[in-house]
Amino acid sequence: MRRVFGLLLWACVAGAATARGEDSACAPVEITPGGPPTRERVRAYAPIFDLCAKEGASRLAIRQMNVDGTPLILTVDPQSLQTSLERAACWRCEETTDAAQAGTRYLKALHPPDDPTRPPALVNAGLIHGAGDGAFVTGDLCPSRKPLDRAFFEELAAQGPRTPVMLAVSGGWIARHGADFAWLREKTRSGALDIAWANHSYSHPYVRRLPDGRNYFLRPGVDVDSEIFETEKLIIAQGETPSVFFRFPGLVADAALLENVRSRHLVALGADSWLALGLRPRPGSIVLVHPNGNEPVGLRLFLRLMQTGVMPLPLRPINEAP
C-alpha cells in the first residue's frame, strides 16, 4: 500500500516547528539539544523504506518520527550515502523495495557481493576495507567512565579544515558524556572536523571472558532493534544526524545478525586496521581506534603513524569507502 497519503495526513498534525528562527514550512531542520528526555522529544519512531521526491530531488527515507511535535523523516542520498533529517510534509513519498533500488550505490553498499577470499568468521563483521587510496579513520565510543581523549581530535583537526572522521557512538556513552558530545559537535560546527555519526548500539553488551560466539550481540535476549533505534533517537535528540553505518560491538556478528542490520538499511562496518591490535594500515584501510579513554595505545600508534608519514593519505570520509 502506498505510504504517501499516510505521510501527508501525518504531516498535517505537526505542532511547533523544530527549526529555530525559521518561518518557511520547508526550512532546514535544526534540533536543539537538551530539554526534556529523549523519549518525550522523539516519538513514533519507526523504520520505513520509501522513495521520496521534492523539486526534482530524490531521497530514500529509512526512518519516520515526530520530533518536538514535527513529523520528520531520516533520508539517504542513494548515491552519496549522505543522510539528512527532512520535514515529512515537504516530500512526496511512496513505499519502495531493495530490489527496486538495487542499482543505487546505497543498495550495492548494503548488499555487497560475496567475497570468496574472506573466510567465514564471527569477528570483523561488515565492510573492512574501502575503495581507493588514503585511509578512513574511525573511532569507537563504547560506554566508558573515562573522559574523551580530546587530544586525539585536536591532532586530527590539525591536519586541515573539516578533517573527516567517523565516530561509532554508543547510546550509553552519549548518556554519560554530554559535555564531551557537545564539544565534538562544536568541532563540527566550527569546521575543524567533519564527523559522521555511526551507530554502535546503545548498551554495547559484553561479558568478560565469555567466548565471542556467546557474547556481544550474540548473547541471548539482546533486542537488536532497541539497541539500534534508541541510539539513533538519542543522536537526533542531541542535534545530530545518524549515518547509514553500524558497527557491531566487538565487531562480532553472525550471518543472521548481519541480515538483521541490513533489513534496517544500515551498512555494517568492520576494520582492517585496528591499531591497538597491531594491524598496520594500507591504502584504503578502515582504521579503528578507541578515543573513549579505554585504549591509549591505539591513539599513540595513530600519532606515530601520522608523524612518520606511514599513515596512508589523504584521510577520507567514510561515505566514500563502499
N, C-alpha and C positions, 0 to 999 in steps of 0.2 A: 504493500500500500504506500502511495506517495506520502511523503512527510511534509511537503510544502505547506499544505493547509494547516496542519498542526502547529508548525513553527510560526506561521503568521498569526494564528489565533493566540498562541502562547506569548508572542511578542506584544500583542495589544494590551496585555495586562501589566506591562512593565511599570515599575514605580519610579523612584528618583534615579536620575542619570548617574552612572558610575564615573564618567569623566568629569574632572573638576574644571569649573570655569568655562565649559563648552556648551553652547546653545544648540548647535546642529545635532539633529537626530542621529546622524551617522558619523559623528566626530570620533577620533581615535579613542580607544578605551585606555583609561589610566586609573588603576585601582590604588587607593590609598592604603598603605599597610597599617596594621594596628586596629584598634577599636574592639568591637565585640568578638567573641570566639569565632573560629573558622566555621563551625557548624551552624552558626547563626547568620553568617555572611554569605556562605556558598551553599546553596540549596539546589535540590532537584538535579543533582549531578549524575549524568548517565552517559555511557558510551553510545555513539551513533557512527554511521558511516554514510555521509551524504556528499553529493556533488553540488556545490553552491556557486552561483553566478551573481555578479554585480558589475554593471557598466563595462562589460567586455572582459572582466577578470573572472577567473575561476579558481576555486579552492576546494579542498576536501575537508569536510568537518568530521572530527573524530570524537568530540565531546559536546554535550549541551549542558547548560547550567543556568542558575539565576544568582547573580552576584549583587548584593546590596539592592535587590529589587529589580535589577535589569537583566533580561534574558540575553545570554551570551553564547557563542559557540567558539570552541577551540579549533582553529583551522590550520591546514598544512598546505603550503605551496607544493604541488605534486612534482615539480622539477627541482627546485632549490632545497626542499625539505624544511624551509623556514616556517616556524609556527607563529600564529598571532591570535589574540583574542579579538573577536568581532561581535558587533551587535547583531543579534539574530534577525531583527526587523529589517536590516539593510541588505539581506541576501535572499535570493530565491534558491531554495534547497530541495533536492529530491534524493531519496534513498538510492544508493548505488551498491556495487559489489566489488570484491577484489578482482574478480575475473574481468569486469568491465573496465577497471583501471590498470590492468596488468601491464600495459605499455608505458606507464609513467615510471619515472626514476624512483619515486617513493615506493611503489609496489615491488619494483625489482630489488630495492634495498630490503624490503620487508620479507620477501621470499627469494633469497639468493639461490642459485643453483647449487646442488650438492658438490662438495669438494672431495674427490676421491683420495686426495693426498692427505686429508686431515683424518687422523684416527678418531674413532668414536670415544668420547670421554665425557665425564661429568664436569671436569674443570675447564674453565675458559670458554663458556658458552657464548655464542654470538660472533659478530664481526671482530676479528682480531688484528687485521692489517688493512690499511687504507690504500687508495689508489694514488699513484704519482709519487713525487718526491716530498722532501720535508718530513715533518713529524706532526702528529696530532696529540697535544698534551691534554691529559685528562687527570682529574683529581677526585678521589672518593672522600666524601664527608660522611663517614659512618657515625653512628651515635658515639659520643665521646665526652668525658668530663673535662678534657684539656682544652685550652684556648686554640683558636685558629692560628696556624703558622703564617702570620701576616707577612713576614719577611720573604716567604716564597712568592707571594703575589706581587710584592714590590719589585722583586727580581724579574718577574715576568713583565711587569709594566715598564721596566727599564729597557726592554727590547724595542719599544716603539709604541706609538699610539694604537689603541684598540688591539692589543695583542690577544689572539684568541686562546681560550681555554674552556674545556668542558668540565663542569662540576657535577658529578653524580651524587646528589644530595639525598640524605635520608630525612624523613619527616621528624624522626627523633632528634636529629642534630639541629634542625631548624628550631624546634620547640625549646631546646636548651640554650641555643646560641643566637638569640635575637639580635644582639648588638653586632656580632660578627657578620650575620647575614646582611644587616643594614650597611655595614662597612663595605661588603662586597658589592652590594647594589650601587653604592656611591662610586665605586671604582668603574662600574659600567657607565653610569650617567656622566661621569667626568671625561669619559673617552679613554681612560687609561687601559681598560681591559674590555674584551668582548666575550662575555660569559654566556655559554649555552647551558641551560639547567636540565640535566638528565635526572631520571627517577632511579633511586637506589633503594626503594622500598621504604616503608615507614619505620618498622621496628628493627630491621636487619637481624632476623632471628639467627642465633648462633649459640651452640653449647660447646664449651671447651672439651677437647679430647673425644668428641663424638665423630665418628667417620663421616666423610663428606656425603656418602650415599644416604645418610640419615640425618643430615644437618642442613642448616640454612633453610632455603625454601623447600627442601625435601623432607623436612620434619613433618610428621602427621599433624593435621589440624591447621596448617598455615592457610589463611584466607588471602589468596593471591590478589583478587580484585580489591579487597580492602587495603592491602599493602600498597597497591598502585594508586588507587583513587584518592585515598586520604593524603598521600604525599602531594599529588597534583593539586588538590584543593588547598593545601597549606601553602604551596608555592604561589598559587594565584592570589590567595588572601594576603600574601606578603608583597604583592605588587609586581610579581614576575610571571613569565610565561613558560610553562613546561615545553621542552623539546620533544622530538619523537623518539628519543633514545632511552633505553632502560638497561641498567647494569645489575645483574643478579648479585645479591650478597655472596661474597666469596668467589664470584664468577662461576658458581656451581648451579647446574640445572640438568635436567634430562630432556628427552625429546618431547614429552608431554608438557613440561613447563615452557619450553621454547614455543610450542604451538599455542599455549595459553596466552603468552605475552603477545605473540603475533596477532592473535584474534582480537586483541585490544589495540591493534595498529601501532605497536611500539617496536622499534628496531633494537634487538638485543645487541649489546656491545661488550666485547671482551677486551683483551690487550695482549700484544705480543712482546711488550717491553715493560714488565712490572719491575721497576728499577731496584727495589729492595730485594728482589729475588735474583738479582744479577743478570737479568735479561737485557742485553745491550741493544739499543735502538739502531735501526737501519732505515733507509729511505722508505717512507710510507708507514712507519711504525705508529701504532697507537700506544702511547707511553702512559703508564699508570704510576701515580704517586698518591700518598695519603697526607694532605695538608691539614688534617684534623688533630694534630698533636700526637698521634699514635705511631708514626713511622718516620722519625727524623732522618734515618739513614738514607731513605729514598730521596729526600729533599737535598741532602748533601751530595748525593750522586748526581742529581739533576744539575745542581750548581756547577759541579766539576765538569760535567759533560758540556755545559754551555761555555764555561771559561776556556776549556781546551779545544773548542771547535769540533768536538766529536758528535754533538747532537745534530742530526740532520736538519737543515734549514731550507725553506722558511717554516716557522710554526704556522699551522694551517687550521682553519675552522673545521670542527668535526662534521659539519654538513657536507663537506667535500670528500669525506672518507669512503662512503659506499660507492 
